[in-house]
Amino acid sequence: MDCKVAVAMMHDYLDGDLDRDDAASLSKHMDECSACQSRYDALARTEALVRAVPFAQAPAGLEERILGALPKTRRRPAAWTGWVRRHPAVSAAALFLIVMLSSFVTMWNQDRQLSVAGPDLENVIIQGSTVIVPEGKEVSGDLTVVNGSAEVLGNVKGDLTVIDGNVTLASTAHIAGHVQEIDRAVDWAWYKVRSWFGTLAYGS
């Protein structure tokens, strides 16, 4: 499989929209290609944290205020200012992304409360800051734990993501998807920025 094809399929893979054959081909390619595996890990971390953090909607009129604040000069503009004028929506979105990332980092540092997310939490046990999947029990779908530890004795039929915590897997544990650990907000912010600009590059 070509790397460009693999990258194009990653979002559908994360959303569970790939058919079985394509998913198997992509998984095999990532096992053999460390660059694509790293890119997939970055996308998985990004989506996991975005799902775990409430989405902040841009205030009304933000784009107009940003464009209005751009300096007006009669001197010959720099090359980047011409790009900004030709792509005002993208420029506003980039600035908003920086503000949003700053907010996420602040929230990461301030909010230390345990959070557990997933479509099937019926068989999950929470003891203090530890989320336990008991032996003989099964969790269907992805499981995300924020500000806590995950102890898996049973099965998780999806991805397991632990943000600002750690994972313990027993010999009886089985994870159908990927296991991700995100330890620092700065790392996640860098993955988010790199992923976002990578998407722009592929789209241009």
C-alpha positions, 0 to 999 in steps of 0.5 A: 500500500502506498503511504499517501493512500494509507494517510487518506484512509486513517481518518475513516479507520479511526471512525470505524468506517473502513471495510474489513479488507481495507482496515486489514491492509492499512493495519498491515501497512502500518506494521511495516511503515514506522512513518505511517504508524507515527502519523496514525498514533498522532491522529489517534491521540488528537481525536482521543483528547478532542473527544475528552475535552468539551468543544469550545465554539468560536464566538460570533464575529471572531473572524471579522475582528481578527481580519479587522485587526490586521495592520494596514500599510502602504509599504510593499507587503511581505509575501505572507501578508499576501497569502493571508489576504488570499486565504482570510478564512484559513488565517482566521482558523489558524489563529483560532486554533492557537487560541483553542490549543492554549485553552486546552493546555490551560484546562489540562493543567487545571482540571485534574478530575477523572473522566471516563468516556466510551460507548459501553461503560456497563462492565467498567468498575471505577475505584478511586482514580483507577478504571478497571475492566474485570476479568471475563468482562468485555467493553465494546468500542473505544475506552478513554480515561483522562486523569486516571489509570486503566487496569485491564483484566478483560477485553476491550473491543476497540482502542484504549487511550489513557490521557495523563495516566498509565495503563496496566494490562493483565495476562488475561487482557485483550485489546482489539485496537491500539493502546495509547498513553498521552502524558504531557499536554505540550506533546498533544498540542504539538501533535494537534498543530502538526496534524492540522497543518498536515491536513492543510498541506494535503488539501492544497 
